[in-house]
Each structure stands twice: as C-alpha cells, then as structure tokens.
Amino acid sequence: MGRATQMEDRARHGSIPQAVQAAVRARLEQHVRALWKDRCREVVVRFRGKFAYSNEKCEPSFLLSGAPAGTPEEGFDCAAQVYLQE
C-alpha cells in the first residue's frame, strides 16, 4: 500500500493516536511479563486505522469468554491459549 493510500485510509477510518498506541503496547508488555514471560519473549502489535493486530491477517474470532471484543490483554490471552501452550 502506497503512502498516499495509507494516508487516505487513516483519514477515512480514523486512526489510533500515538499516545494510545504506546499505552496499548505498554499494557500488553506488562501483561506478558506478568503471566506469559516463560513462553513469550516479545509482543508485536500493528495498528491500522482504528484497529490493532498481532499478525498480518485479520480473521473473525471470539475471546475465551465468547465475546467478539474485549481488552488487549483478553485478546492476547485468547491467542496465547492456542499458540503458547506447552
């Protein structure tokens, strides 16, 4: 995606402010250090428009609670239960 297209995408869909992006990253890093440090060494979060992703693709999913949305920590825990189990 070219720079102009990215800028148009942000203008059309809104984007997450830099301060909020930093806060989300910090929350997830703290959460991982507290609960997943033995199984996860790094958290990578990507932001596009008003959404945050932990990988390159977005797929419909549900949290462990059955809810379609929740906190970043709940989303990480849900993925970790699938991908980080020993």
CORMOTA-V962156 format. One record per residue. RES is the residue in one small letter. SS is DSSP state (A for helix, B for strand, O for the rest). PSI is psi in radians with two decimals (NA if undefined). OMEGA is omega as a letter, one per 20 degrees, with the letter a starting at -180 (999 if undefined). Layout:
res:RES ss:SS psi:PSI omega:OMEGA
res:RES ss:SS psi:PSI omega:OMEGA
This chain:
res:m ss:O psi:2.23 omega:a
res:g ss:O psi:2.87 omega:a
res:r ss:A psi:-0.75 omega:r
res:a ss:A psi:-0.73 omega:r
res:t ss:A psi:-0.69 omega:r
res:q ss:A psi:-0.75 omega:r
res:m ss:A psi:-0.71 omega:r
res:e ss:A psi:-0.70 omega:r
res:d ss:A psi:-0.79 omega:r
res:r ss:A psi:-0.76 omega:a
res:a ss:A psi:-0.68 omega:a
res:r ss:A psi:-0.72 omega:a
res:h ss:A psi:-0.09 omega:a
res:g ss:O psi:2.83 omega:r
res:s ss:O psi:2.79 omega:r
res:i ss:O psi:2.19 omega:a
res:p ss:O psi:2.60 omega:a
res:q ss:A psi:-0.70 omega:a
res:a ss:A psi:-0.66 omega:r
res:v ss:A psi:-0.70 omega:r
res:q ss:A psi:-0.80 omega:r
res:a ss:A psi:-0.69 omega:a
res:a ss:A psi:-0.70 omega:r
res:v ss:A psi:-0.80 omega:r
res:r ss:A psi:-0.79 omega:a
res:a ss:A psi:-0.75 omega:r
res:r ss:A psi:-0.79 omega:a
res:l ss:A psi:-0.71 omega:r
res:e ss:A psi:-0.75 omega:r
res:q ss:A psi:-0.75 omega:r
res:h ss:A psi:-0.78 omega:a
res:v ss:A psi:-0.76 omega:r
res:r ss:A psi:-0.62 omega:a
res:a ss:A psi:-0.66 omega:a
res:l ss:A psi:-0.39 omega:a
res:w ss:O psi:0.23 omega:a
res:k ss:O psi:-0.48 omega:r
res:d ss:O psi:-0.29 omega:a
res:r ss:O psi:-0.13 omega:a
res:c ss:O psi:2.14 omega:a
res:r ss:O psi:-0.25 omega:a
res:e ss:O psi:2.53 omega:r
res:v ss:O psi:2.17 omega:r
res:v ss:O psi:2.12 omega:a
res:v ss:O psi:2.30 omega:r
res:r ss:B psi:2.51 omega:r
res:f ss:B psi:2.36 omega:r
res:r ss:B psi:2.08 omega:a
res:g ss:O psi:-2.24 omega:a
res:k ss:O psi:0.32 omega:a
res:f ss:B psi:2.71 omega:r
res:a ss:B psi:2.44 omega:a
res:y ss:B psi:2.68 omega:r
res:s ss:O psi:-0.01 omega:r
res:n ss:O psi:-3.05 omega:a
res:e ss:O psi:-0.29 omega:a
res:k ss:O psi:2.66 omega:r
res:c ss:O psi:2.20 omega:r
res:e ss:O psi:2.51 omega:r
res:p ss:O psi:2.39 omega:r
res:s ss:O psi:3.01 omega:r
res:f ss:O psi:2.63 omega:r
res:l ss:O psi:2.99 omega:r
res:l ss:O psi:-0.52 omega:r
res:s ss:O psi:-0.22 omega:a
res:g ss:O psi:-0.14 omega:a
res:a ss:O psi:2.57 omega:r
res:p ss:O psi:-0.15 omega:a
res:a ss:O psi:2.75 omega:r
res:g ss:O psi:-2.80 omega:a
res:t ss:O psi:2.80 omega:r
res:p ss:A psi:-0.65 omega:r
res:e ss:A psi:-0.71 omega:r
res:e ss:A psi:-0.70 omega:r
res:g ss:A psi:-0.74 omega:r
res:f ss:A psi:-0.80 omega:a
res:d ss:A psi:-0.68 omega:r
res:c ss:A psi:-0.85 omega:r
res:a ss:A psi:-0.68 omega:a
res:a ss:A psi:-0.62 omega:r
res:q ss:A psi:-0.52 omega:a
res:v ss:A psi:-0.82 omega:a
res:y ss:A psi:-0.30 omega:a
res:l ss:O psi:0.21 omega:r
res:q ss:O psi:2.56 omega:a
res:e ss:O psi:NA omega:999
